[in-house]
Amino acid sequence: MSPARPLYLDYAATTPVDPAVAVAMSGCLTAGGDFGNPSSAHALGSVAAARIAQARAQVAALLGAAADEIVFTSGATESDNLAILGVARANADRGRHVLTARTEHKAVLDPCKRLEKEGFSVTYLTPGRSGLIEPAAFAAALRPDTVLASIMYANNEIGVLQDLAGIGAACRERGIPLHSDCAQAAGKVPLDVHALPVDFVSITAHKIYGPKGVGALYVREGARGLLQPLMYGGGQERAVRPGTLATHQIVGFGVACELAARELPAEGLRLAALRERLWSGLETLGGTHLNGAGAPRLPGILNVSFEGVEGRAW
C-alpha cells in the first residue's frame, strides 16, 4: 500500500469578488466615476487620491497597522519578492544569510533561490510533524550574518498557524527583521501587526473576495530604512513601489478588507464548525490522517491524507 498523501484543492483562482466590491470598483472605471490618476495634481486626480487614502485606511485596519505603513502592490507574490529581495539586497553589507522554511509558498521560496544565485546563503527549516516550527529551533538557526527571516503565519495547504510571537521575539532579540506571508491569514483570523514582532507582512485581495492583481506589503514604520525598491520611476508608494496606482483595484481591495474585518468573528466560527463536521465524518472511514493535528489551524482549511491514495491522482 502506498503511503498516505494529502489531497490539496485550491479554489482561490476562481473566487469571485464580493458584489459590494464590484460596485465600488465600477465607480472608478467610467466617465461618470472617479477614474482620474491619483498621482495627478488636478481635480479628478484629487478625488481618486482620496479614494486611495480611504482604501489604505481600510487595509490598515484589517491588519491593525497605520495607514502610512501600507504599500500597495500587484499581490502577495510581489509583496513577498519586494520584502525578501529588497531587504536582503539592502543589507548585504551586514550579512548574506536568510532563514525561512521548506513549507513556504513558492512566492517566498523562489526569491530565496534567486538570492542563492546572488551569493546569499539560505537555511530552509523543516517543521515538526504537526507542521509547526518551534521557536527554539528557529532561534538556533539564526546566525550573526542573518539579515532576514521569512516565516508564513498560516500555511496555505494544511492551515497551521505558526507562533509568530515566539519567532519574532527571537528576531527582535538579535535585531533581525522578520517578514511573514499572511496571504492566507488576513481576514481569516485576527491579525494585529503592531502586537506582533513582525516588520513586513504580505497580503493579497483575492483571498478575501477582492479583485485579483492587487495586494499590499505592510512595512513597519521603523523598518522602512531596511528596504530597497525593486523598481524605480515615479515615486509612488513612498518610492518603495513606483507606478501609476490602479484605483479601481485598490478601492475594491479596501472594501473587501472592511467586509472581512466586519464578518471575521462570525465567519471564523461558522467555518470552524464546518471543518470539524467534515473531519468527524471522514475520520470514521478509517485510514484517514488529519494533517496539522494538535496545532492551531485556520478555521477554513482541512487537510487530510488517505492511505493508499495519491493526492494528485484525481
MIMITI-408992 format. One record per residue: x, y, z of N, C-alpha, C, O in turn. Coordinates in pm, whole numbers, padded with zeros to 5 digits, always signed. Layout:
% residues N
XYZXYZXYZXYZ;...
% end
This chain:
% residues 314
+00085-00119+00000+00000+00000+00000+00088+00124+00000+00184+00132+00078;+00058+00221-00086+00139+00342-00093+00112+00429+00029+00005+00420+00088;+00209+00513+00066+00190+00599+00183+00078+00699+00160+00045+00734+00047;+00022+00745+00271-00086+00843+00262-00032+00975+00208+00073+01022+00252;-00103+01032+00115-00066+01162+00059-00181+01260+00078-00297+01220+00069;-00151+01388+00104-00260+01485+00122-00324+01522-00011-00256+01531-00113;-00454+01543-00008-00526+01592-00124-00543+01742-00106-00601+01788-00008;-00492+01819-00203-00489+01964-00189-00566+02029-00303-00528+02015-00419;-00672+02101-00271-00751+02172-00370-00747+02321-00338-00776+02360-00225;-00712+02405-00436-00703+02549-00415-00797+02618-00513-00772+02619-00633;-00904+02675-00460-01001+02741-00545-00984+02893-00547-01072+02963-00597;-00872+02944-00495-00854+03089-00486-00860+03155-00623-00910+03266-00637;-00808+03086-00725-00802+03147-00858-00939+03165-00920-00954+03243-01013;-01040+03095-00869-01173+03104-00927-01272+03175-00836-01392+03175-00863;-01222+03235-00727-01310+03302-00633-01359+03434-00691-01278+03518-00729;-01491+03455-00698-01543+03582-00750-01531+03693-00646-01517+03666-00527;-01536+03817-00692-01533+03928-00598-01670+03942-00532-01771+03905-00591;-01673+03994-00412-01797+04022-00343-01875+04126-00424-01814+04218-00478;-02007+04115-00432-02085+04213-00508-02060+04357-00465-02056+04446-00549;-02044+04381-00336-02018+04516-00287-01883+04567-00337-01865+04686-00363;-01788+04475-00351-01657+04510-00404-01669+04550-00551-01609+04649-00594;-01747+04474-00626-01764+04503-00768-01828+04640-00789-01789+04713-00880;-01926+04675-00707-01991+04805-00718-01892+04916-00692-01889+05016-00765;-01810+04901-00588-01711+05004-00556-01610+05021-00669-01571+05132-00702;-01568+04909-00728-01470+04914-00837-01528+04982-00961-01460+05061-01026;-01654+04951-00992-01715+05009-01113-01726+05160-01104-01729+05228-01206;-01731+05212-00982-01738+05356-00965-01609+05428-00994-01603+05550-00985;-01505+05353-01028-01375+05414-01059-01332+05387-01204-01217+05409-01240;-01425+05340-01285-01388+05297-01420-01456+05375-01532-01408+05374-01645;-01565+05442-01502-01642+05507-01608-01624+05658-01605-01572+05714-01509;-01670+05722-01712-01657+05868-01724-01730+05941-01612-01693+06052-01575;-01834+05878-01559-01908+05940-01450-01854+05908-01313-01911+05949-01212;-01743+05833-01307-01686+05791-01179-01553+05857-01148-01515+05955-01211;-01484+05801-01049-01356+05857-01003-01241+05788-01076-01167+05709-01017;-01227+05818-01204-01133+05746-01290-00997+05814-01304-00910+05762-01373;-00978+05928-01239-00855+06005-01258-00732+05934-01205-00740+05840-01127;-00616+05983-01249-00487+05934-01200-00464+05994-01062-00452+06115-01050;-00457+05912-00957-00444+05965-00821-00313+06038-00794-00299+06106-00692;-00218+06025-00885-00089+06095-00869-00088+06231-00939+00009+06305-00928;-00195+06263-01011-00200+06387-01087-00260+06501-01004-00352+06480-00925;-00205+06621-01024-00248+06737-00945-00361+06811-01015-00346+06927-01053;-00475+06746-01031-00594+06811-01083-00713+06757-01006-00699+06665-00924;-00832+06813-01032-00949+06778-00952-00981+06629-00958-01007+06567-00855;-00980+06572-01079-01010+06430-01092-00908+06344-01017-00943+06245-00953;-00781+06386-01026-00676+06313-00955-00692+06322-00804-00666+06224-00733;-00734+06437-00755-00751+06456-00610-00863+06367-00556-00852+06311-00447;-00971+06355-00636-01082+06269-00593-01036+06123-00588-01067+06051-00493;-00963+06081-00692-00912+05944-00694-00815+05921-00579-00816+05814-00517;-00731+06021-00549-00635+06008-00439-00707+05990-00306-00661+05917-00218;-00821+06058-00292-00899+06043-00168-00955+05902-00157-00963+05847-00047;-00995+05843-00271-01043+05704-00269-00930+05608-00231-00952+05511-00158;-00811+05636-00280-00693+05554-00245-00665+05565-00095-00638+05464-00030;-00673+05686-00042-00645+05707+00101-00746+05630+00187-00710+05572+00289;-00872+05631+00145-00974+05557+00220-00945+05407+00217-00955+05340+00320;-00908+05356+00100-00877+05214+00088-00754+05177+00170-00750+05070+00231;-00657+05265+00173-00535+05238+00251-00570+05224+00399-00517+05138+00469;-00660+05310+00445-00703+05302+00585-00782+05173+00612-00769+05114+00719;-00862+05130+00515-00938+05006+00531-00847+04884+00538-00869+04794+00619;-00746+04881+00453-00650+04769+00455-00573+04771+00586-00554+04666+00649;-00528+04889+00628-00452+04901+00752-00534+04854+00872-00482+04789+00962;-00663+04887+00873-00749+04849+00985-00760+04698+00999-00764+04645+01110;-00764+04627+00887-00772+04481+00892-00649+04421+00959-00657+04316+01023;-00534+04488+00942-00408+04436+00995-00369+04496+01129-00273+04451+01191;-00441+04597+01174-00400+04666+01295-00279+04754+01273-00201+04777+01365;-00264+04804+01151-00150+04886+01113-00191+05032+01101-00309+05065+01108;-00094+05119+01082-00120+05258+01048-00129+05268+00895-00062+05193+00824;-00211+05360+00847-00233+05371+00703-00103+05395+00626-00084+05341+00517;-00013+05476+00683+00111+05506+00610+00212+05391+00614+00322+05405+00561;+00175+05278+00675+00261+05159+00674+00220+05061+00564+00279+04954+00551;+00119+05097+00486+00067+05010+00380+00123+05053+00245+00108+05169+00205;+00186+04960+00174+00237+04983+00039+00158+04893-00055+00160+04771-00040;+00089+04951-00152+00010+04871-00245+00100+04808-00351+00193+04870-00401;+00069+04682-00384+00144+04605-00484+00044+04534-00575-00077+04557-00566;+00094+04447-00662+00006+04370-00750-00044+04241-00686-00118+04167-00749;-00004+04214-00563-00048+04092-00495+00057+04044-00398+00164+04104-00385;+00028+03934-00330+00120+03882-00229+00252+03835-00290+00356+03844-00225;+00249+03786-00413+00374+03741-00476+00471+03857-00490+00589+03844-00458;+00422+03970-00539+00509+04087-00549+00551+04137-00411+00666+04176-00391;+00458+04135-00317+00491+04179-00181+00600+04093-00121+00693+04144-00058;+00590+03960-00139+00693+03870-00089+00829+03901-00154+00931+03908-00086;+00828+03918-00285+00952+03949-00355+01012+04081-00310+01133+04092-00290;+00927+04181-00294+00974+04312-00251+01039+04304-00114+01146+04362-00091;+00974+04232-00022+01029+04222+00113+01158+04141+00116+01256+04183+00177;+01158+04025+00051+01273+03934+00062+01393+03985-00017+01504+03995+00036;+01371+04017-00144+01483+04067-00224+01523+04207-00179+01642+04240-00173;+01423+04290-00148+01453+04428-00109+01530+04439+00020+01623+04520+00030;+01495+04360+00120+01566+04366+00249+01703+04299+00240+01802+04353+00289;+01709+04182+00176+01837+04110+00167+01941+04192+00091+02055+04206+00137;+01902+04246-00022+01997+04323-00102+02038+04453-00034+02153+04495-00042;+01942+04517+00035+01972+04643+00101+02067+04626+00219+02135+04721+00258;+02073+04506+00275+02155+04483+00394+02267+04382+00371+02320+04324+00466;+02302+04362+00245+02406+04264+00211+02542+04300+00270+02627+04213+00287;+02563+04427+00301+02691+04467+00360+02703+04423+00505+02813+04419+00560;+02590+04388+00567+02591+04343+00707+02593+04191+00719+02633+04137+00822;+02549+04124+00614+02544+03978+00616+02471+03927+00494+02402+04002+00425;+02487+03797+00467+02425+03741+00347+02358+03607+00378+02366+03512+00300;+02292+03603+00494+02220+03480+00532+02072+03510+00553+02037+03609+00617;+01986+03424+00497+01841+03436+00510+01788+03306+00567+01834+03197+00531;+01690+03317+00656+01630+03200+00720+01482+03191+00684+01409+03289+00698;+01439+03075+00636+01299+03054+00601+01263+02908+00627+01336+02838+00698;+01152+02861+00572+01107+02723+00595+01080+02654+00461+01049+02719+00361;+01092+02523+00462+01067+02445+00341+00920+02449+00298+00888+02424+00182;+00832+02480+00391+00689+02477+00364+00632+02612+00321+00510+02629+00317;+00718+02706+00289+00670+02835+00242+00611+02825+00102+00637+02729+00029;+00532+02923+00065+00479+02934-00071+00594+02962-00168+00697+03016-00129;+00574+02924-00294+00678+02948-00394+00710+03097-00410+00818+03132-00457;+00617+03183-00373+00642+03326-00380+00749+03369-00281+00806+03477-00294;+00777+03285-00183+00888+03307-00090+01009+03222-00129+01122+03270-00129;+00984+03096-00161+01095+03005-00192+01172+03048-00318+01295+03041-00321;+01101+03093-00421+01170+03130-00544+01258+03255-00528+01369+03255-00580;+01213+03360-00459+01305+03471-00432+01427+03428-00350+01536+03480-00369;+01407+03333-00259+01521+03283-00182+01619+03209-00273+01740+03221-00257;+01566+03132-00368+01654+03066-00465+01730+03168-00548+01847+03148-00582;+01663+03278-00581+01729+03385-00655+01844+03444-00574+01951+03472-00628;+01821+03463-00445+01926+03517-00359+02046+03423-00351+02160+03468-00344;+02020+03292-00353+02131+03197-00352+02218+03213-00476+02340+03198-00468;+02157+03244-00589+02234+03268-00711+02316+03396-00703+02414+03413-00775;+02274+03486-00614+02345+03612-00595+02450+03602-00484+02511+03703-00448;+02471+03482-00432+02575+03464-00332+02528+03460-00188+02610+03455-00096;+02397+03464-00166+02344+03454-00031+02336+03308+00012+02329+03218-00072;+02337+03287+00142+02315+03155+00200+02176+03152+00260+02140+03241+00337;+02097+03050+00225+01960+03040+00276+01944+02909+00352+01978+02803+00301;+01892+02918+00473+01861+02800+00552+01711+02774+00544+01630+02863+00571;+01675+02650+00507+01535+02611+00495+01499+02517+00610+01539+02400+00610;+01425+02567+00707+01388+02487+00823+01281+02384+00787+01195+02411+00703;+01287+02267+00848+01185+02163+00831+01095+02163+00954+01143+02141+01065;+00965+02186+00935+00873+02187+01051+00865+02048+01116+00906+01948+01057;+00812+02045+01237+00787+01920+01305+00668+01848+01245+00607+01896+01149;+00634+01735+01299+00526+01651+01244+00393+01725+01238+00312+01700+01149;+00371+01814+01331+00245+01889+01334+00242+02002+01233+00138+02062+01209;+00357+02031+01173+00366+02142+01080+00421+02269+01142+00443+02369+01074;+00443+02265+01273+00492+02382+01344+00644+02390+01345+00713+02288+01350;+00695+02512+01340+00837+02538+01361+00852+02587+01504+00798+02691+01542;+00925+02512+01583+00944+02550+01722+01032+02675+01731+01136+02681+01667;+00991+02775+01811+01072+02896+01824+01216+02869+01866+01308+02940+01825;+01237+02765+01948+01373+02733+01991+01458+02686+01873+01574+02724+01861;+01399+02603+01787+01471+02556+01668+01496+02670+01572+01600+02677+01507;+01400+02760+01563+01417+02877+01478+01532+02964+01528+01618+03005+01452;+01531+02991+01659+01636+03075+01718+01774+03014+01701+01872+03084+01678;+01780+02880+01711+01909+02812+01697+01964+02823+01556+02085+02811+01536;+01877+02846+01457+01922+02854+01318+01964+02995+01278+02022+03014+01171;+01935+03093+01362+01979+03229+01333+02130+03239+01348+02190+03174+01433;+02192+03323+01263+02338+03337+01265+02375+03484+01277+02291+03572+01256;+02499+03511+01312+02543+03651+01321+02527+03727+01190+02513+03849+01190;+02530+03654+01075+02519+03721+00946+02378+03712+00887+02358+03741+00769;+02278+03672+00969+02140+03667+00921+02086+03809+00907+02091+03888+01001;+02035+03841+00788+01981+03975+00764+01831+03976+00745+01769+04082+00736;+01769+03856+00737+01625+03849+00719+01576+03708+00751+01643+03609+00722;+01458+03702+00811+01387+03574+00828+01248+03591+00768+01186+03697+00780;+01199+03485+00704+01066+03490+00643+00991+03362+00677+01025+03253+00631;+00887+03376+00759+00806+03263+00803+00659+03299+00786+00612+03398+00842;+00585+03218+00709+00444+03248+00688+00364+03224+00817+00399+03138+00897;+00258+03301+00833+00175+03285+00951+00085+03163+00937+00084+03075+01023;+00007+03157+00827-00085+03046+00804-00043+02970+00679-00031+03029+00572;-00020+02841+00694+00021+02760+00580-00095+02744+00482-00208+02718+00523;-00066+02760+00355-00172+02759+00253-00224+02619+00221-00326+02606+00153;-00155+02514+00267-00203+02378+00238-00265+02310+00359-00374+02253+00349;-00199+02315+00474-00255+02246+00590-00315+02342+00692-00376+02298+00790;-00299+02473+00671-00365+02571+00756-00303+02595+00892-00360+02668+00972;-00188+02535+00921-00125+02551+01052-00080+02696+01073-00024+02759+00983;-00107+02746+01193-00067+02882+01230+00062+02877+01310+00069+02816+01417;+00165+02942+01257+00294+02943+01325+00293+03039+01444+00211+03131+01451;+00384+03016+01536+00399+03100+01655+00481+03223+01618+00601+03230+01646;+00415+03321+01554+00488+03440+01511+00539+03521+01629+00643+03587+01619;+00468+03517+01741+00514+03592+01858+00648+03537+01907+00741+03614+01934;+00658+03405+01919+00784+03345+01964+00895+03359+01862+01009+03389+01897;+00863+03338+01736+00962+03351+01629+01010+03495+01618+01129+03521+01604;+00914+03587+01623+00950+03728+01614+01033+03777+01731+01120+03862+01716;+01004+03723+01849+01081+03763+01968+01228+03727+01951+01316+03803+01990;+01253+03608+01892+01392+03567+01869+01461+03662+01772+01579+03691+01786;+01386+03710+01673+01443+03804+01576+01471+03939+01642+01577+03998+01621;+01376+03988+01720+01393+04119+01784+01513+04119+01879+01585+04219+01889;+01535+04007+01948+01650+03999+02040+01781+04019+01967+01879+04067+02025;+01784+03980+01839+01909+03987+01762+01908+04098+01658+02004+04113+01581;+01802+04176+01655+01795+04286+01559+01779+04240+01416+01829+04306+01324;+01710+04127+01395+01692+04071+01261+01549+04097+01215+01455+04060+01286;+01529+04159+01100+01392+04184+01052+01320+04055+01017+01380+03960+00967;+01189+04052+01044+01106+03936+01016+00996+03972+00917+00922+04068+00936;+00988+03893+00810+00880+03905+00713+00788+03785+00727+00833+03673+00754;+00658+03808+00708+00563+03698+00713+00463+03709+00598+00402+03814+00577;+00449+03600+00524+00347+03590+00421+00216+03558+00491+00195+03447+00540;+00127+03657+00496-00001+03640+00566-00118+03640+00468-00230+03676+00504;-00092+03598+00345-00198+03596+00244-00316+03511+00287-00431+03546+00261;-00288+03398+00352-00395+03309+00395-00458+03351+00528-00572+03315+00557;-00385+03427+00607-00431+03460+00742-00517+03585+00746-00614+03591+00821;-00483+03685+00666-00553+03813+00671-00702+03794+00639-00737+03736+00536;-00786+03843+00725-00930+03832+00705-00988+03699+00748-01109+03681+00746;-00902+03604+00786-00949+03471+00826-00932+03448+00977-01011+03378+01039;-00828+03508+01034-00804+03504+01178-00765+03644+01222-00714+03722+01141;-00786+03679+01349-00745+03811+01396-00596+03833+01373-00514+03745+01398;-00562+03951+01324-00422+03982+01293-00394+04125+01333-00455+04218+01281;-00301+04143+01426-00263+04276+01474-00111+04288+01461-00037+04240+01547;-00067+04351+01354+00077+04356+01327+00152+04441+01429+00273+04422+01448;+00084+04533+01493+00151+04614+01595+00170+04536+01726+00256+04570+01807;+00090+04432+01745+00104+04350+01865+00201+04236+01843+00242+04170+01939;+00239+04211+01719+00333+04104+01685+00469+04162+01650+00476+04271+01592;+00578+04093+01682+00712+04141+01647+00746+04109+01502+00839+04033+01474;+00670+04168+01408+00695+04150+01265+00726+04285+01203+00680+04388+01251;+00805+04283+01097+00846+04407+01031+00784+04424+00893+00759+04536+00849;+00758+04313+00826+00699+04315+00691+00595+04204+00682+00619+04091+00724;+00478+04237+00626+00370+04140+00611+00310+04153+00471+00278+04263+00427;+00295+04040+00402+00238+04038+00268+00095+03987+00272+00065+03888+00339;+00005+04056+00200-00133+04010+00186-00179+04032+00043-00114+04102-00034;-00292+03972+00008-00347+03987-00126-00498+03997-00119-00559+03949-00024;-00559+04061-00219-00702+04088-00216-00788+03967-00248-00894+03949-00188;-00744+03884-00343-00835+03780-00392-00860+03668-00292-00951+03587-00312;-00783+03662-00186-00809+03562-00082-00927+03600+00007-00977+03518+00084;-00972+03726-00003-01084+03771+00080-01195+03827-00009-01265+03921+00029;-01210+03769-00128-01317+03805-00222-01301+03945-00277-01399+04011-00313;-01176+03991-00285-01145+04115-00353-01095+04085-00493-01094+03969-00534;-01055+04187-00568-01010+04165-00706-00872+04102-00712-00789+04120-00622;-00847+04028-00818-00713+03973-00843-00623+04084-00894-00670+04180-00955;-00494+04070-00870-00398+04165-00923-00368+04282-00833-00308+04380-00877;-00408+04276-00706-00374+04383-00612-00350+04321-00475-00418+04226-00435;-00254+04376-00404-00219+04329-00271-00148+04441-00198-00151+04556-00241;-00084+04408-00088-00014+04510-00010+00101+04448+00068+00102+04329+00098;+00196+04533+00098+00305+04497+00189+00300+04592+00307+00313+04713+00291;+00281+04537+00426+00293+04617+00548+00439+04636+00576+00515+04539+00584;+00481+04761+00592+00619+04795+00624+00618+04871+00756+00577+04987+00761;+00664+04807+00861+00665+04873+00992+00739+05006+00983+00845+05014+00921;+00684+05107+01044+00739+05242+01031+00890+05247+01056+00962+05311+00980;+00937+05180+01159+01079+05185+01190+01166+05097+01102+01288+05099+01112;+01101+05018+01013+01177+04924+00929+01191+04971+00785+01253+04903+00704;+01135+05086+00752+01137+05131+00613+01279+05148+00559+01305+05125+00441;+01370+05188+00646+01508+05207+00602+01581+05079+00570+01690+05081+00512;+01522+04964+00607+01584+04834+00578+01552+04784+00438+01607+04684+00394;+01461+04853+00368+01406+04803+00243+01446+04890+00125+01437+05013+00132;+01491+04826+00018+01515+04899-00106+01416+04852-00212+01379+04735-00213;+01374+04941-00302+01274+04902-00403+01332+04808-00507+01454+04798-00525;+01242+04738-00575+01283+04653-00686+01270+04727-00819+01332+04689-00918;+01188+04834-00820+01167+04913-00941+01184+05061-00908+01176+05102-00792;+01207+05141-01009+01230+05284-00991+01151+05363-01095+01128+05315-01206;+01110+05485-01058+01042+05571-01150+00905+05611-01104+00818+05526-01085;+00884+05741-01085+00752+05791-01049+00737+05827-00903+00667+05923-00870;+00801+05752-00816+00799+05785-00674+00672+05747-00599+00659+05778-00481;+00578+05679-00666+00455+05641-00596+00484+05543-00483+00589+05479-00478;+00389+05533-00394+00400+05444-00276+00530+05469-00200+00604+05377-00166;+00555+05598-00175+00671+05641-00096+00802+05592-00157+00899+05565-00087;+00803+05582-00290+00919+05539-00368+00961+05395-00338+01068+05352-00381;+00877+05321-00267+00907+05180-00240+00857+05093-00356+00920+04994-00391;+00742+05133-00414+00684+05056-00525+00622+05156-00623+00504+05187-00612;+00701+05207-00719+00651+05309-00810+00557+05254-00915+00548+05133-00935;+00488+05344-00982+00395+05308-01088+00258+05366-01061+00217+05380-00946;+00186+05399-01169+00052+05455-01154-00039+05356-01081-00047+05239-01117;-00106+05405-00979-00190+05318-00896-00318+05280-00969-00381+05363-01035;-00356+05153-00956-00481+05102-01015-00595+05133-00919-00629+05052-00833;-00652+05251-00934-00751+05300-00837-00865+05201-00815-00902+05174-00701;-00922+05147-00923-01039+05058-00908-01005+04933-00830-01085+04886-00749;-00885+04877-00854-00847+04756-00782-00821+04785-00634-00861+04708-00547;-00755+04895-00608-00723+04932-00470-00850+04963-00392-00863+04924-00276;-00943+05034-00455-01071+05063-00390-01145+04933-00359-01202+04917-00250;-01146+04840-00455-01209+04711-00430-01142+04634-00318-01209+04569-00238;-01010+04642-00311-00932+04578-00205-00973+04635-00070-00991+04560+00026;-00987+04767-00063-01024+04829+00063-01160+04784+00112-01178+04755+00230;-01257+04779+00021-01391+04735+00059-01389+04589+00105-01456+04553+00202;-01313+04505+00034-01302+04365+00072-01245+04351+00213-01291+04268+00291;-01145+04432+00246-01085+04428+00380-01185+04472+00486-01192+04413+00594;-01263+04575+00455-01363+04622+00552-01468+04515+00577-01508+04491+00691;-01514+04450+00470-01613+04344+00485-01555+04225+00563-01622+04167+00648;-01430+04189+00532-01367+04077+00601-01352+04104+00750-01377+04015+00832;-01313+04225+00784-01296+04261+00925-01430+04254+00999-01436+04209+01114;-01536+04299+00932-01669+04300+00994-01722+04159+01016-01784+04131+01118;-01697+04071+00920-01756+03937+00925-01665+03833+00989-01708+03719+01010;-01541+03869+01019-01443+03771+01065-01487+03691+01188-01476+03568+01185;-01536+03752+01295-01570+03671+01414-01673+03563+01385-01652+03447+01419;-01785+03601+01322-01891+03504+01295-01849+03404+01189-01879+03285+01199;-01780+03451+01086-01740+03363+00978-01637+03261+01025-01639+03146+00982;-01547+03302+01115-01449+03210+01168-01515+03095+01243-01476+02979+01228;-01615+03126+01324-01687+03023+01398-01763+02930+01303-01766+02809+01323;-01825+02988+01200-01902+02908+01105-01812+02810+01031-01845+02692+01017;-01699+02859+00983-01609+02774+00906-01545+02667+00995-01529+02553+00951;-01509+02703+01118-01450+02604+01208-01550+02491+01237-01511+02375+01247;-01677+02526+01250-01778+02423+01275-01793+02331+01154-01807+02210+01170;-01788+02387+01034-01796+02305+00913-01673+02217+00899-01683+02101+00859;-01557+02273+00931-01433+02195+00925-01439+02074+01016-01404+01963+00975;-01484+02094+01139-01490+01984+01235-01599+01883+01197-01584+01763+01220;-01706+01932+01139-01812+01841+01094-01762+01750+00982-01789+01630+00981;-01688+01808+00889-01633+01728+00779-01533+01626+00831-01535+01510+00789;-01445+01669+00921-01344+01576+00972-01408+01464+01053-01364+01349+01046;-01511+01496+01129-01575+01390+01210-01634+01282+01121-01639+01165+01159;-01680+01320+01002-01730+01221+00908-01620+01141+00841-01631+01020+00826;-01514+01211+00799-01403+01143+00732-01329+01048+00827-01283+00942+00785;-01318+01088+00952-01242+01010+01048-01301+00870+01066-01228+00775+01094;-01431+00859+01050-01496+00729+01071-01468+00631+00957-01497+00512+00970;-01413+00679+00846-01385+00592+00732-01268+00498+00759-01260+00389+00702;-01179+00541+00846-01057+00464+00872-00951+00494+00767-00984+00527+00653;-00826+00482+00804-00717+00509+00711-00705+00655+00675-00645+00688+00572;-00759+00743+00757-00751+00887+00732-00662+00952+00837-00660+00911+00953;-00590+01054+00794-00495+01121+00883-00513+01272+00869-00507+01327+00759;-00534+01338+00982-00551+01483+00985-00414+01548+00989-00341+01534+01088;-00379+01620+00885-00251+01688+00880-00259+01821+00957-00350+01901+00937;-00163+01840+01045-00165+01958+01131-00237+01934+01263-00263+02028+01337;-00269+01809+01292-00337+01776+01417-00254+01821+01536-00132+01802+01540;-00321+01879+01633-00251+01924+01753-00197+02064+01745-00149+02118+01845;-00203+02126+01626-00152+02262+01609-00269+02356+01583-00372+02313+01530;-00256+02484+01618-00362+02580+01583-00371+02591+01431-00268+02594+01363;-00493+02595+01378-00512+02595+01233-00617+02697+01191-00699+02740+01272;-00612+02736+01066-00714+02823+01009-00851+02755+01018-00859+02633+01003;-00956+02829+01041-01089+02767+01051-01138+02709+00918-01220+02618+00918;-01091+02761+00806-01145+02720+00677-01063+02622+00598-01092+02599+00481;-00959+02562+00658-00876+02465+00587-00876+02332+00661-00850+02327+00781;-00906+02226+00588-00895+02090+00641-00808+02011+00544-00844+01998+00427;-00696+01959+00590-00605+01884+00505-00596+01742+00559-00556+01719+00673;-00634+01646+00475-00643+01508+00517-00567+01418+00420-00572+01438+00299;-00497+01320+00473-00433+01217+00392-00514+01088+00401-00566+01052+00507;-00524+01020+00287-00596+00894+00281-00498+00783+00244-00430+00791+00142;-00492+00681+00325-00399+00571+00299-00429+00506+00163-00544+00476+00131;-00325+00487+00085-00337+00422-00045-00385+00512-00157-00409+00465-00268;-00400+00642-00130-00448+00735-00232-00341+00838-00261-00295+00908-00171;-00302+00848-00388-00207+00951-00431-00284+01084-00443-00382+01094-00516;-00236+01182-00372-00309+01308-00361-00339+01377-00493-00442+01442-00506;-00250+01363-00592-00271+01433-00718-00325+01341-00828-00329+01379-00945;-00365+01221-00791-00419+01127-00890-00571+01135-00892-00639+01036-00864;-00624+01251-00926-00769+01268-00928-00807+01346-01052-00925+01372-01075;
% end
